[in-house]
């Protein structure tokens, strides 16, 4: 599943685009650091690590973790 973009509105997390998931689906939400908290170098390093992880997942080196 692709990441979803959302915002906090009146204290509630609201997804920007409609989603099709069964009622009661559990999600884990991670706050993205504010733009000024990451340097271009930090962002490039993060993106490289994410790309490597997605590639390893696609190659079957890892499995999705479900709690």
N, C-alpha and C positions, 0 to 999 in steps of 0.2 A: 504494500500500500504506500502510496506517495504521501509525503508530509502535507499537512493541511495548515493553512494560514488562518489565524484567528486573532481577535482583539478582546480586551476586557471592556465591557460596557455595563455600567451600573453594577459592578462587582461580579458579573457573570462572564464566562468565556463564551464568545459567540464566533462560530466558524464563518469565514468570509463567503464561502461557496456552499451550496447545498451538498449534503452527503447522503449516501444510501447505505445505511447500516441498520442491523436489527436493533430494536428498542432494547436498552439496557447494556449495549456494547460498552465495555470498559476501555478507557483511553488513558494514556499517560501523557501529560502535558509538560513540556520543558520550555522555560522562558528563554528567548533569544536575547543575548546581551544587547544593550543599546549600541547604536552605531559608533558612538564616540568611545566606547569601552574596548573596541577591537581595532588594532592597527591593520593596515593592508596586509602586512606580513602574517599576523595572527589569522586573519580571514583566509588567506591563501593556504596556510598550514591546515586549518580546520577543513577546508574544502577538499584538500588532497587526502586527508585521513578519511573523510566521509566517502570519497570516491573509491579509495582502496577497500574500505569495509563493504560497500555495495558490490564491488567486483568480486570479493571473496565470497560473499553471500550468493551471488549469481553462479559462482563456480562450485557451490555446494560445500565449501569449507566450513560453513557455519549454518546453524538453523535458527529460525526465529525463536525467541524466548517468550514463552507465555507463562504468566503467573497464575 
